[in-house]
Amino acid sequence: MQRMITTLLRRAPLEETKIIYEAIKDTARAKTMIDVGACSGGSLEAFARAGWRVYAFEPDPTNRTGLKRLCRRLASVAVDERAVSNKNEKECPFYTSSVSSGISSLRAFHPSHKESETVETVTLDTFCREKGVTEVGFLKIDAEGFDLFVLEGLGWDSIRPEVILCEFEDRKTVPLGYTFHDMAKFLVDKGYRLVVSEWYPVVEYGKLHRWRRFASYPCKPADKNAWGNIIAAGDDETYSLLQKVAARYGRRKT
């Protein structure tokens, strides 16, 4: 397993979901993935092909077209067109961008954003009750600023995902009332140990971004405008593996 992960780390650009897949594919107790902001399905494909049950949320109709095309070959994936947040609401403004389909959001944070439609929002607590989901092996969140709200909407009394991946970027989230540290503290308070994958500040959405480093939390971003992903491990074994691989990769990159 270690050799496979190291091979993945040598590739560019770095993909945190592939690292997580190699780390937990054989050890996760619950073979269920929830993908919030699935886009065209790149993050979920390996899990689905390995037989995991995948619930994919994608409110952007352009992204959802590609996702559904992929999922015709992946019978274990269920696609949901709702957005995920900390409230169940029938009609919320949804913003899309001509610059990048990857920054569709419930909030306009880029000059290219235009309100394109209204969408329904659902909490993960409500959704899991609807579907009878009681265990989650991997929760991946890419909600363009709403990641903490997605976490807040999970029914933590009944479900605790084994591994969580969520995106941070203070330029998006401070206007919504929270920071990188607020989301990290939320996860730490739930008993998770965190590895932070930090990327250099976004130069232009829709283009390739540049990765900077891995760090173990507590830490602070090297740049106030940095963005990246928090990998939250719910057990010591998974955390130790991720931490060791991250340390070796970081040394090669510096």
C-alpha positions in Angstrom: 0.0 0.0 0.0 2.8 2.4 1.0 4.5 1.9 -2.4 1.2 2.7 -4.3 0.7 5.9 -2.3 4.2 7.0 -2.9 3.8 6.5 -6.6 0.6 8.6 -6.6 2.4 11.3 -4.8 5.0 11.6 -7.5 2.4 12.6 -10.0 1.2 16.1 -10.7 -1.1 17.7 -9.9 -1.6 16.1 -6.5 -5.0 14.6 -5.8 -5.9 14.1 -2.2 -8.8 11.8 -2.9 -6.5 9.2 -4.6 -4.2 9.3 -1.6 -7.1 8.7 0.7 -8.4 5.9 -1.5 -5.2 4.0 -1.3 -5.0 4.5 2.4 -8.4 3.3 3.3 -9.7 1.1 0.5 -8.9 -2.1 2.4 -9.3 -0.9 6.0 -12.5 1.2 6.0 -15.2 -0.6 7.9 -18.0 1.2 6.0 -17.8 1.0 2.2 -19.9 4.0 1.8 -18.8 7.4 0.3 -20.7 10.6 0.3 -19.4 13.1 -2.2 -20.7 16.6 -1.7 -19.8 18.6 -4.8 -19.0 15.6 -7.0 -18.5 17.7 -10.2 -17.9 15.2 -13.0 -17.1 12.3 -10.7 -13.3 12.2 -10.6 -13.1 11.8 -6.9 -15.6 9.0 -6.6 -14.7 6.8 -9.5 -12.1 4.7 -7.8 -14.3 4.1 -4.8 -17.3 3.1 -7.0 -15.2 0.8 -9.1 -14.0 -0.9 -5.9 -17.7 -1.7 -5.0 -18.3 1.1 -2.6 -21.8 2.6 -2.3 -21.5 6.2 -3.4 -24.0 9.1 -2.9 -23.0 12.0 -5.2 -24.4 15.5 -4.8 -24.0 17.9 -7.7 -26.4 20.8 -8.1 -24.7 22.3 -11.2 -26.5 21.0 -14.3 -23.4 21.2 -16.5 -21.3 19.2 -14.1 -24.1 16.8 -13.4 -24.3 15.9 -17.1 -20.8 14.7 -17.0 -21.3 12.9 -13.7 -24.4 11.0 -15.0 -22.5 10.0 -18.1 -19.7 8.5 -16.0 -22.2 6.9 -13.6 -23.9 4.9 -16.4 -21.0 2.6 -16.0 -21.0 2.7 -12.2 -24.2 1.1 -10.9 -23.2 1.7 -7.2 -23.5 5.5 -7.6 -26.6 7.5 -6.8 -26.7 11.1 -8.1 -28.6 13.8 -6.2 -29.2 17.2 -7.7 -29.6 19.0 -4.4 -27.1 21.3 -2.7 -25.9 20.4 0.8 -25.9 22.8 3.7 -26.9 23.1 7.3 -30.6 23.9 6.5 -33.3 22.2 4.5 -34.6 24.8 2.1 -36.8 24.5 -1.1 -35.4 27.4 -3.1 -31.9 29.0 -2.7 -30.1 31.1 -5.3 -27.4 29.2 -7.1 -24.5 30.9 -8.9 -22.5 29.6 -11.8 -19.4 31.0 -13.6 -18.4 31.2 -17.2 -14.7 31.1 -16.0 -14.9 27.7 -14.3 -17.7 25.1 -13.7 -15.7 24.2 -10.6 -16.7 27.2 -8.6 -20.5 26.9 -8.8 -21.8 27.9 -5.4 -24.7 29.0 -3.1 -22.9 32.3 -2.8 -21.4 34.7 -5.4 -17.8 35.1 -4.5 -16.2 35.8 -8.0 -17.0 38.6 -10.5 -18.0 36.0 -13.1 -20.7 34.5 -10.9 -24.3 34.9 -12.2 -27.4 33.6 -10.6 -28.5 30.8 -12.9 -31.3 29.1 -11.0 -32.6 28.1 -7.6 -31.8 24.8 -6.0 -33.1 22.8 -3.0 -30.7 22.3 -0.1 -30.6 19.4 2.3 -28.7 18.5 5.4 -26.7 15.3 5.5 -28.7 14.4 8.6 -31.9 14.5 6.6 -30.4 12.8 3.7 -29.0 9.9 5.7 -32.3 9.4 7.4 -34.0 9.4 4.0 -31.7 6.7 2.6 -31.1 4.7 5.8 -27.4 5.5 5.8 -25.9 4.6 9.2 -22.2 4.5 8.5 -19.9 6.4 6.2 -16.3 5.4 5.3 -15.4 8.6 3.5 -17.1 12.0 3.4 -15.6 14.3 0.7 -16.8 17.9 0.7 -16.1 20.5 -2.0 -18.9 23.0 -1.4 -17.2 26.2 -2.5 -17.3 27.9 0.9 -20.1 26.0 2.5 -18.0 23.1 3.8 -18.4 23.9 7.5 -22.1 24.2 7.0 -22.2 20.7 5.4 -20.3 19.4 8.5 -22.8 21.2 10.8 -25.7 19.5 9.0 -24.4 15.9 9.7 -26.2 14.0 12.4 -23.1 13.5 14.6 -25.0 11.6 17.3 -25.6 8.8 14.9 -22.9 9.0 12.2 -19.2 9.7 12.4 -17.3 9.3 9.1 -14.1 7.4 9.2 -12.3 9.9 7.0 -13.3 13.4 5.9 -11.9 15.7 3.2 -13.0 19.3 3.1 -11.8 22.4 1.4 -10.7 25.6 3.1 -10.1 29.1 1.7 -10.6 32.1 3.9 -11.3 34.4 1.0 -14.5 32.4 0.4 -15.5 31.6 3.9 -14.7 34.7 6.0 -17.7 36.5 4.4 -19.8 33.5 5.5 -18.6 33.9 9.1 -15.9 31.3 9.5 -12.2 30.7 9.0 -9.8 27.8 8.3 -9.2 27.5 12.0 -12.9 27.4 12.8 -13.4 24.4 10.6 -10.3 22.7 11.8 -11.4 23.2 15.4 -14.9 21.8 14.6 -13.2 18.6 13.4 -10.7 18.4 16.3 -13.6 18.8 18.8 -15.3 15.8 17.1 -12.2 13.7 17.8 -10.4 13.8 14.4 -6.7 14.3 13.8 -5.9 16.5 10.8 -3.5 16.6 7.9 -3.6 19.9 6.0 -2.8 19.9 2.3 -2.0 23.5 1.5 -2.0 25.0 -2.0 -0.6 28.4 -3.1 -3.2 31.2 -3.5 -5.5 30.8 -6.6 -4.1 32.9 -9.5 -7.1 32.2 -11.8 -10.0 29.8 -11.4 -10.3 27.3 -14.2 -6.5 26.9 -14.5 -4.1 24.5 -12.9 -3.2 25.4 -9.3 0.2 24.9 -7.5 0.5 22.7 -4.5 2.6 23.9 -1.5 2.9 21.4 1.4 1.4 19.0 3.8 1.3 20.0 7.5 -0.1 18.4 10.6 -2.7 20.4 12.5 -2.4 22.6 14.6 -0.7 24.8 12.0 -1.5 28.0 10.2 -1.4 28.5 6.4 1.9 29.8 5.1 -0.1 32.5 3.2 -3.2 34.2 4.4 -4.7 33.8 0.9 -3.9 30.1 0.7 -6.4 27.4 0.0 -6.4 23.7 0.3 -7.9 20.6 1.9 -8.2 19.3 5.4 -7.9 15.5 5.7 -9.5 14.4 8.9 -8.7 10.9 10.2 -10.9 9.3 12.8 -8.4 6.7 14.0 -4.7 6.7 14.8 -3.7 4.1 12.2 -5.1 6.1 9.3 -3.7 9.3 10.6 -0.2 7.8 11.1 -0.1 6.5 7.5 -1.3 9.8 6.1 1.2 11.8 8.2 4.2 9.7 7.3 3.4 9.8 3.6 2.8 13.6 3.8 6.1 14.1 5.5 8.1 12.2 2.9 6.4 14.0 0.1 6.9 17.4 1.7 10.7 16.7 1.9 10.8 15.9 -1.8 9.0 19.1 -2.7 11.1 21.5 -0.6 
